[in-house]
Amino acid sequence: MSRRREVRICHGGMEEAEVRRFEQFLRHVTGFECLLAEEPEAEVAVIDTDGDLGSYLVRAHRMLYPARPIIHVSAQGSLGRDALSVWARKPVDPAAFGEALARALAAATPAGSSDSLVRGRQRRPSALARDRNAERIANLYVGSMTDIDVRDAAQRERASYHPGNYLQGFFESARQFAGENGTVTALMHRQERILTLSADGLRVTTSLDRRSLRSLGLIPLAKQDFRIVSGTPDPDHVWQPASPLLWELALWASRGRIPAGVPFDVPVHLLRWPNLTRLGLTPDAIRIAALWSGHPTSLVLSARTLQLPQRNVFAFFSACRALGLVRLKAATEQAPEVPPTAPAPGSAGRGLFNRILAKLPGLHDGTEHR
């Protein structure tokens, strides 16, 4: 008997109970040894697209993993229109799923194939894990946008986004509604409650798993499908601080861009340090924060001074701005920008970070004020 091919699969659009059933199902797939994997290590994605969020899940996954085949499990049909989308009609039995998996693997590009993973496994596991984690964080939080020439209006537009078109903006509107009306507030997607905010806007609970929430945060949303209403707390969900979620929503929406209308050439002053032990740590966040805290510097000059991709600076600014941690200096306050020598990157960064945190009375822990 020939050995079955091993395939790493990630899922989307499934509740916890469905995931457990799916894992059992994978053990019986014809022709393959299927292993449930985290997204960065997967060769194929399987997404249940029949739910209201199906289109968002597919579009977000394609954005993050453009070379990965997706199996759309649906009774209605595939949402995909690209060569890497395969439809498996519900109800799917192990033999039919095996056939869909074979088609998906055949459609995969070399960059997304198992061969690339095999080559990767030849490296030291610890180094590979570090590289994958850093790549995953960078892909999620800053994207891959190349540096722009700010003198070019088209390039400035490419490096900007409108928060109001994303879940970030809807979340901020819901917080404002809660604060103005002093009531528990729900953000609804059609008939489903997506988020619930406390009356002061400082706490939040959600019915979505992290993957679905991230998918909504990455993609411009259809505004007519969302509404903000007064609500009541859901006793089945636990309140969490709202600031860490808003921080990530801003990063997911931004992906290395800045809110439209923000000038690229005005010095940025960091009013309070974000607590990067509780918030998502973006690439080079410590170095950027140190620069803005001690010497307000414009976005473009910050990237040049620290010798960083602009997207790293833009993403960190967008997240800090969402929490009210930065201020753009007025024209009357501006002085010639002569930034200090760029802090040297290296393994000492974490030790420096801890020393800085210990001395900062204005540290923002992600749970207060915002």
Helices and strands as residue ranges (DSSP letters): E 5-12, H 16-26, E 32-36, G 39-41, E 44-48, H 54-64, E 70-74, E 85-89, H 94-107, G 110-112, H 114-121, H 125-141, H 153-158, E 160-161, G 163-165, H 167-181, E 185-189, E 192-197, E 203-206, H 210-218, G 223-225, E 226-230, E 240-241, H 242-254, E 258-259, E 268-270, H 285-294, H 299-306, H 310-322, E 326-328, G 331-333, H 349-359
